[in-house]
Amino acid sequence: MKLSRREMACVALAALSGRAQVPSTPAPLTPEAELEAAKAQLQQTIQVLSRFDLPMATEPAFEFQA
């Protein structure tokens, strides 16, 4: 089975968090609260993904053709 780097990250996040799916959380009421929630989620995701060593060759660079 071939997985992209993004798919591997989703699988790893689900496995480490003990959930089969990452549930969506309701949006906070204020823009400031929404920003803080996004920052907290980003930091949590960074911590989880930093546990894995992915080589640069895992996903090829984009090729733009005219």
N, C-alpha and C positions, 0 to 999 in steps of 0.2 A: 504494500500500500504506500503510495507516494503522498506526502503532505507538504504543503508550502510552509514557509517559516511562520506565517501568520496563523495557519491552522495548527501548527505545533504549539504555538504560544497559547492558543485558546484551549487546547487539550491539556497542556501543562497547568494552566491556571485553574481549570476545572478540577484536575486531579489533586492539586495542592490545596485547594480550598475545600475539598471533600464534597463537591457538588457536581452533579452531572451537567447542569446548565448554570450559567451565571444569570441570576434573576435581574430583571430591570428594576431599578428603584424609582419611586415617584419623584418628580421634579420638585425641588424646594420652592417655597413661595416667593422669596425675594431674589433679585438678581445677585446680590452679594452672597446669599446663602448658596445659590446655585454654583457660583464661582468657587466658593470654598469647598463644596462637595466634589466638584470636578478636580480641584487640586489634590484633595485627599485621595480620590480614586486613582489619579495619575501616579501619585507617590506609592500607593499600594501596588499598582501594576508594575512600576519600575523595580520595586523590591522583589517581586515574584520573578520577573523575567531576568533579573541580574543573577539568579542562581544557575542559569543555563549558559553554556558557552556555545554560541553558534558561529561557525566560521562564515566569512564573507561569501564563500562560494555556495552557501545554502540556497540562496535565491539570486539568480543572475541579474545583472544591471539592466535597466530599461534601454531599449534601442528605439530611438525615434527615427522613422523613415518618412521622407516627404513624398 
